[in-house]
């Protein structure tokens, strides 16, 4: 059985794929909220590498969505 932290790590990989396919601001807002929640969990577990990966993904997504509009 996989730990909750491992499941979040798998979800992060899935969200990286989804972030590249964002087309609307609404999709971005939902993804951003989800990533922020994941960052809170990673911080609580002191998983700083995963926290940083999530923060980087959020920053990349912001840049991506700015250039779409």
KOLDOLO-140116 format. One record per atom (N, C-alpha, C, O): residue number from 0; residue in three letters; x, y, z; atom name. Coordinates in Angstrom, 1 decimal, decimal comma, m for minus. Layout:
// residues N
- NUM / ALA / X / Y / Z / CA
...
***
This chain:
// residues 69
- 0 / UNK / 0,8 / m1,2 / 0,0 / N
- 0 / UNK / 0,0 / 0,0 / 0,0 / CA
- 0 / UNK / 0,9 / 1,2 / 0,0 / C
- 0 / UNK / 1,9 / 1,3 / 0,7 / O
- 1 / UNK / 0,4 / 2,3 / m0,7 / N
- 1 / UNK / 1,2 / 3,5 / m0,8 / CA
- 1 / UNK / 0,9 / 4,5 / 0,3 / C
- 1 / UNK / m0,3 / 4,5 / 0,7 / O
- 2 / UNK / 1,8 / 5,2 / 0,7 / N
- 2 / UNK / 1,6 / 6,2 / 1,8 / CA
- 2 / UNK / 0,9 / 7,4 / 1,2 / C
- 2 / UNK / 1,0 / 7,6 / 0,0 / O
- 3 / UNK / 0,2 / 8,2 / 2,0 / N
- 3 / UNK / m0,4 / 9,4 / 1,5 / CA
- 3 / UNK / 0,6 / 10,3 / 0,8 / C
- 3 / UNK / 0,2 / 11,0 / m0,1 / O
- 4 / UNK / 1,8 / 10,4 / 1,4 / N
- 4 / UNK / 2,8 / 11,3 / 0,8 / CA
- 4 / UNK / 3,2 / 10,8 / m0,6 / C
- 4 / UNK / 3,4 / 11,6 / m1,5 / O
- 5 / UNK / 3,3 / 9,5 / m0,8 / N
- 5 / UNK / 3,6 / 8,9 / m2,1 / CA
- 5 / UNK / 2,5 / 9,2 / m3,1 / C
- 5 / UNK / 2,7 / 9,5 / m4,3 / O
- 6 / UNK / 1,2 / 9,1 / m2,6 / N
- 6 / UNK / 0,1 / 9,4 / m3,5 / CA
- 6 / UNK / 0,1 / 10,9 / m3,9 / C
- 6 / UNK / m0,2 / 11,2 / m5,1 / O
- 7 / UNK / 0,5 / 11,8 / m3,0 / N
- 7 / UNK / 0,6 / 13,2 / m3,4 / CA
- 7 / UNK / 1,7 / 13,4 / m4,4 / C
- 7 / UNK / 1,6 / 14,3 / m5,3 / O
- 8 / UNK / 2,8 / 12,7 / m4,3 / N
- 8 / UNK / 3,9 / 12,8 / m5,2 / CA
- 8 / UNK / 3,4 / 12,4 / m6,6 / C
- 8 / UNK / 3,8 / 13,0 / m7,6 / O
- 9 / UNK / 2,6 / 11,3 / m6,7 / N
- 9 / UNK / 2,1 / 10,9 / m8,0 / CA
- 9 / UNK / 1,1 / 11,9 / m8,5 / C
- 9 / UNK / 1,1 / 12,1 / m9,7 / O
- 10 / UNK / 0,3 / 12,5 / m7,7 / N
- 10 / UNK / m0,6 / 13,5 / m8,1 / CA
- 10 / UNK / 0,1 / 14,7 / m8,7 / C
- 10 / UNK / m0,3 / 15,3 / m9,6 / O
- 11 / UNK / 1,2 / 15,1 / m8,0 / N
- 11 / UNK / 2,1 / 16,2 / m8,5 / CA
- 11 / UNK / 2,5 / 15,9 / m9,9 / C
- 11 / UNK / 2,5 / 16,8 / m10,7 / O
- 12 / UNK / 3,0 / 14,7 / m10,2 / N
- 12 / UNK / 3,4 / 14,4 / m11,5 / CA
- 12 / UNK / 2,3 / 14,5 / m12,5 / C
- 12 / UNK / 2,5 / 15,0 / m13,6 / O
- 13 / UNK / 1,1 / 14,1 / m12,1 / N
- 13 / UNK / m0,1 / 14,2 / m13,0 / CA
- 13 / UNK / m0,4 / 15,7 / m13,2 / C
- 13 / UNK / m0,8 / 16,1 / m14,3 / O
- 14 / UNK / m0,3 / 16,5 / m12,2 / N
- 14 / UNK / m0,6 / 18,0 / m12,3 / CA
- 14 / UNK / 0,4 / 18,7 / m13,2 / C
- 14 / UNK / 0,1 / 19,7 / m13,9 / O
- 15 / UNK / 1,6 / 18,2 / m13,3 / N
- 15 / UNK / 2,6 / 18,7 / m14,2 / CA
- 15 / UNK / 2,2 / 18,6 / m15,6 / C
- 15 / UNK / 2,4 / 19,5 / m16,4 / O
- 16 / UNK / 1,6 / 17,4 / m15,9 / N
- 16 / UNK / 1,1 / 17,2 / m17,3 / CA
- 16 / UNK / m0,1 / 18,1 / m17,6 / C
- 16 / UNK / m0,2 / 18,7 / m18,6 / O
- 17 / UNK / m1,0 / 18,2 / m16,6 / N
- 17 / UNK / m2,2 / 19,0 / m16,8 / CA
- 17 / UNK / m1,9 / 20,5 / m16,9 / C
- 17 / UNK / m2,5 / 21,2 / m17,6 / O
- 18 / UNK / m0,8 / 21,0 / m16,2 / N
- 18 / UNK / m0,5 / 22,4 / m16,2 / CA
- 18 / UNK / m0,1 / 22,8 / m17,7 / C
- 18 / UNK / m0,3 / 24,0 / m18,0 / O
- 19 / UNK / 0,5 / 21,9 / m18,4 / N
- 19 / UNK / 0,9 / 22,2 / m19,8 / CA
- 19 / UNK / m0,2 / 22,4 / m20,7 / C
- 19 / UNK / m0,1 / 22,9 / m21,8 / O
- 20 / UNK / m1,4 / 21,9 / m20,3 / N
- 20 / UNK / m2,6 / 21,9 / m21,2 / CA
- 20 / UNK / m3,7 / 22,9 / m20,7 / C
- 20 / UNK / m4,8 / 22,8 / m21,2 / O
- 21 / UNK / m3,3 / 23,8 / m19,8 / N
- 21 / UNK / m4,3 / 24,7 / m19,4 / CA
- 21 / UNK / m4,7 / 25,7 / m20,5 / C
- 21 / UNK / m3,9 / 26,1 / m21,3 / O
- 22 / UNK / m6,0 / 25,9 / m20,6 / N
- 22 / UNK / m6,5 / 26,8 / m21,6 / CA
- 22 / UNK / m7,3 / 28,0 / m21,1 / C
- 22 / UNK / m7,5 / 29,0 / m21,7 / O
- 23 / UNK / m7,8 / 27,9 / m19,8 / N
- 23 / UNK / m8,6 / 29,0 / m19,3 / CA
- 23 / UNK / m8,1 / 29,4 / m17,9 / C
- 23 / UNK / m7,4 / 28,7 / m17,2 / O
- 24 / UNK / m8,6 / 30,6 / m17,5 / N
- 24 / UNK / m8,3 / 31,1 / m16,2 / CA
- 24 / UNK / m8,9 / 30,2 / m15,1 / C
- 24 / UNK / m8,3 / 30,0 / m14,1 / O
- 25 / UNK / m10,1 / 29,7 / m15,4 / N
- 25 / UNK / m10,8 / 28,9 / m14,4 / CA
- 25 / UNK / m10,0 / 27,6 / m14,1 / C
- 25 / UNK / m9,9 / 27,2 / m12,9 / O
- 26 / UNK / m9,5 / 27,0 / m15,1 / N
- 26 / UNK / m8,6 / 25,8 / m15,0 / CA
- 26 / UNK / m7,4 / 26,2 / m14,1 / C
- 26 / UNK / m7,0 / 25,4 / m13,3 / O
- 27 / UNK / m6,8 / 27,3 / m14,4 / N
- 27 / UNK / m5,6 / 27,7 / m13,7 / CA
- 27 / UNK / m6,0 / 27,9 / m12,2 / C
- 27 / UNK / m5,2 / 27,5 / m11,3 / O
- 28 / UNK / m7,1 / 28,6 / m11,9 / N
- 28 / UNK / m7,4 / 28,9 / m10,5 / CA
- 28 / UNK / m7,6 / 27,5 / m9,7 / C
- 28 / UNK / m7,2 / 27,4 / m8,6 / O
- 29 / UNK / m8,3 / 26,6 / m10,3 / N
- 29 / UNK / m8,5 / 25,3 / m9,7 / CA
- 29 / UNK / m7,1 / 24,6 / m9,4 / C
- 29 / UNK / m6,9 / 24,1 / m8,4 / O
- 30 / UNK / m6,3 / 24,6 / m10,4 / N
- 30 / UNK / m5,0 / 24,0 / m10,3 / CA
- 30 / UNK / m4,1 / 24,7 / m9,2 / C
- 30 / UNK / m3,5 / 24,0 / m8,4 / O
- 31 / UNK / m4,2 / 26,0 / m9,2 / N
- 31 / UNK / m3,4 / 26,8 / m8,2 / CA
- 31 / UNK / m3,9 / 26,5 / m6,8 / C
- 31 / UNK / m3,0 / 26,3 / m5,9 / O
- 32 / UNK / m5,2 / 26,4 / m6,6 / N
- 32 / UNK / m5,7 / 26,0 / m5,3 / CA
- 32 / UNK / m5,2 / 24,6 / m4,8 / C
- 32 / UNK / m4,9 / 24,4 / m3,7 / O
- 33 / UNK / m5,3 / 23,7 / m5,8 / N
- 33 / UNK / m4,9 / 22,4 / m5,5 / CA
- 33 / UNK / m3,4 / 22,3 / m5,1 / C
- 33 / UNK / m3,0 / 21,6 / m4,2 / O
- 34 / UNK / m2,6 / 23,0 / m5,9 / N
- 34 / UNK / m1,1 / 23,0 / m5,6 / CA
- 34 / UNK / m0,8 / 23,7 / m4,3 / C
- 34 / UNK / 0,1 / 23,3 / m3,6 / O
- 35 / UNK / m1,6 / 24,7 / m3,9 / N
- 35 / UNK / m1,4 / 25,4 / m2,6 / CA
- 35 / UNK / m1,7 / 24,4 / m1,5 / C
- 35 / UNK / m1,0 / 24,4 / m0,5 / O
- 36 / UNK / m2,7 / 23,6 / m1,7 / N
- 36 / UNK / m3,1 / 22,6 / m0,6 / CA
- 36 / UNK / m2,0 / 21,6 / m0,5 / C
- 36 / UNK / m1,6 / 21,2 / 0,6 / O
- 37 / UNK / m1,4 / 21,2 / m1,7 / N
- 37 / UNK / m0,4 / 20,2 / m1,6 / CA
- 37 / UNK / 0,9 / 20,8 / m1,0 / C
- 37 / UNK / 1,6 / 20,1 / m0,2 / O
- 38 / UNK / 1,2 / 22,0 / m1,2 / N
- 38 / UNK / 2,3 / 22,7 / m0,6 / CA
- 38 / UNK / 2,2 / 22,7 / 0,9 / C
- 38 / UNK / 3,2 / 22,5 / 1,7 / O
- 39 / UNK / 1,0 / 22,9 / 1,4 / N
- 39 / UNK / 0,7 / 22,9 / 2,9 / CA
- 39 / UNK / 1,1 / 21,5 / 3,5 / C
- 39 / UNK / 1,7 / 21,4 / 4,5 / O
- 40 / UNK / 0,6 / 20,5 / 2,8 / N
- 40 / UNK / 0,9 / 19,1 / 3,3 / CA
- 40 / UNK / 2,4 / 18,8 / 3,2 / C
- 40 / UNK / 2,9 / 18,3 / 4,2 / O
- 41 / UNK / 3,0 / 19,2 / 2,1 / N
- 41 / UNK / 4,5 / 18,9 / 2,0 / CA
- 41 / UNK / 5,2 / 19,7 / 3,1 / C
- 41 / UNK / 6,2 / 19,2 / 3,7 / O
- 42 / UNK / 4,8 / 20,9 / 3,4 / N
- 42 / UNK / 5,5 / 21,7 / 4,5 / CA
- 42 / UNK / 5,2 / 21,1 / 5,8 / C
- 42 / UNK / 6,2 / 21,0 / 6,7 / O
- 43 / UNK / 4,0 / 20,6 / 6,1 / N
- 43 / UNK / 3,7 / 20,0 / 7,4 / CA
- 43 / UNK / 4,6 / 18,7 / 7,6 / C
- 43 / UNK / 4,9 / 18,4 / 8,7 / O
- 44 / UNK / 4,8 / 18,0 / 6,5 / N
- 44 / UNK / 5,6 / 16,8 / 6,5 / CA
- 44 / UNK / 7,1 / 17,0 / 6,4 / C
- 44 / UNK / 7,9 / 16,1 / 6,4 / O
- 45 / UNK / 7,5 / 18,3 / 6,2 / N
- 45 / UNK / 8,8 / 18,8 / 6,0 / CA
- 45 / UNK / 9,5 / 18,1 / 4,8 / C
- 45 / UNK / 10,7 / 17,7 / 4,9 / O
- 46 / UNK / 8,7 / 17,9 / 3,8 / N
- 46 / UNK / 9,2 / 17,4 / 2,5 / CA
- 46 / UNK / 9,5 / 18,6 / 1,6 / C
- 46 / UNK / 8,8 / 19,0 / 0,7 / O
- 47 / UNK / 10,7 / 19,2 / 1,9 / N
- 47 / UNK / 11,0 / 20,5 / 1,2 / CA
- 47 / UNK / 11,3 / 20,4 / m0,2 / C
- 47 / UNK / 11,0 / 21,3 / m1,0 / O
- 48 / UNK / 11,8 / 19,2 / m0,7 / N
- 48 / UNK / 12,1 / 19,1 / m2,1 / CA
- 48 / UNK / 10,7 / 19,0 / m2,9 / C
- 48 / UNK / 10,6 / 19,6 / m3,9 / O
- 49 / UNK / 9,8 / 18,3 / m2,4 / N
- 49 / UNK / 8,4 / 18,2 / m3,0 / CA
- 49 / UNK / 7,7 / 19,6 / m2,9 / C
- 49 / UNK / 7,0 / 20,0 / m3,9 / O
- 50 / UNK / 7,9 / 20,3 / m1,8 / N
- 50 / UNK / 7,4 / 21,6 / m1,7 / CA
- 50 / UNK / 7,9 / 22,5 / m2,7 / C
- 50 / UNK / 7,1 / 23,2 / m3,4 / O
- 51 / UNK / 9,2 / 22,5 / m3,0 / N
- 51 / UNK / 9,9 / 23,3 / m4,0 / CA
- 51 / UNK / 9,4 / 23,0 / m5,4 / C
- 51 / UNK / 9,2 / 23,9 / m6,2 / O
- 52 / UNK / 9,3 / 21,7 / m5,7 / N
- 52 / UNK / 8,8 / 21,3 / m7,0 / CA
- 52 / UNK / 7,4 / 21,8 / m7,2 / C
- 52 / UNK / 7,1 / 22,2 / m8,3 / O
- 53 / UNK / 6,6 / 21,8 / m6,2 / N
- 53 / UNK / 5,2 / 22,3 / m6,3 / CA
- 53 / UNK / 5,2 / 23,8 / m6,5 / C
- 53 / UNK / 4,4 / 24,3 / m7,4 / O
- 54 / UNK / 6,0 / 24,5 / m5,8 / N
- 54 / UNK / 6,1 / 25,9 / m6,0 / CA
- 54 / UNK / 6,6 / 26,3 / m7,3 / C
- 54 / UNK / 6,1 / 27,2 / m8,0 / O
- 55 / UNK / 7,6 / 25,5 / m7,8 / N
- 55 / UNK / 8,1 / 25,8 / m9,2 / CA
- 55 / UNK / 7,0 / 25,6 / m10,2 / C
- 55 / UNK / 6,9 / 26,3 / m11,2 / O
- 56 / UNK / 6,3 / 24,5 / m10,1 / N
- 56 / UNK / 5,2 / 24,2 / m11,0 / CA
- 56 / UNK / 4,2 / 25,3 / m11,0 / C
- 56 / UNK / 3,7 / 25,7 / m12,1 / O
- 57 / UNK / 3,8 / 25,9 / m9,8 / N
- 57 / UNK / 2,9 / 26,9 / m9,8 / CA
- 57 / UNK / 3,4 / 28,2 / m10,5 / C
- 57 / UNK / 2,7 / 28,9 / m11,2 / O
- 58 / UNK / 4,7 / 28,5 / m10,3 / N
- 58 / UNK / 5,3 / 29,6 / m10,9 / CA
- 58 / UNK / 5,3 / 29,5 / m12,5 / C
- 58 / UNK / 5,0 / 30,4 / m13,2 / O
- 59 / UNK / 5,7 / 28,3 / m12,9 / N
- 59 / UNK / 5,7 / 28,0 / m14,4 / CA
- 59 / UNK / 4,3 / 28,1 / m14,9 / C
- 59 / UNK / 4,1 / 28,6 / m16,0 / O
- 60 / UNK / 3,3 / 27,7 / m14,2 / N
- 60 / UNK / 1,9 / 27,8 / m14,6 / CA
- 60 / UNK / 1,4 / 29,2 / m14,7 / C
- 60 / UNK / 0,7 / 29,6 / m15,7 / O
- 61 / UNK / 1,8 / 30,0 / m13,8 / N
- 61 / UNK / 1,5 / 31,5 / m13,9 / CA
- 61 / UNK / 2,0 / 32,1 / m15,1 / C
- 61 / UNK / 1,3 / 32,8 / m15,8 / O
- 62 / UNK / 3,3 / 31,8 / m15,4 / N
- 62 / UNK / 3,9 / 32,3 / m16,6 / CA
- 62 / UNK / 3,2 / 31,8 / m17,9 / C
- 62 / UNK / 2,9 / 32,6 / m18,8 / O
- 63 / UNK / 2,9 / 30,5 / m17,9 / N
- 63 / UNK / 2,2 / 29,9 / m19,0 / CA
- 63 / UNK / 0,8 / 30,6 / m19,3 / C
- 63 / UNK / 0,5 / 30,9 / m20,4 / O
- 64 / UNK / 0,0 / 30,8 / m18,2 / N
- 64 / UNK / m1,3 / 31,3 / m18,4 / CA
- 64 / UNK / m1,2 / 32,8 / m18,8 / C
- 64 / UNK / m2,1 / 33,3 / m19,4 / O
- 65 / UNK / m0,2 / 33,5 / m18,3 / N
- 65 / UNK / m0,1 / 34,9 / m18,7 / CA
- 65 / UNK / 0,1 / 35,1 / m20,2 / C
- 65 / UNK / m0,3 / 36,1 / m20,8 / O
- 66 / UNK / 0,9 / 34,2 / m20,8 / N
- 66 / UNK / 1,2 / 34,3 / m22,2 / CA
- 66 / UNK / 0,0 / 33,8 / m23,1 / C
- 66 / UNK / 0,0 / 34,1 / m24,3 / O
- 67 / UNK / m0,9 / 33,0 / m22,5 / N
- 67 / UNK / m2,0 / 32,5 / m23,3 / CA
- 67 / UNK / m3,0 / 33,7 / m23,5 / C
- 67 / UNK / m3,5 / 33,9 / m24,6 / O
- 68 / UNK / m3,2 / 34,5 / m22,4 / N
- 68 / UNK / m4,2 / 35,6 / m22,5 / CA
- 68 / UNK / m3,6 / 36,7 / m23,2 / C
- 68 / UNK / m4,2 / 37,7 / m23,4 / O
***
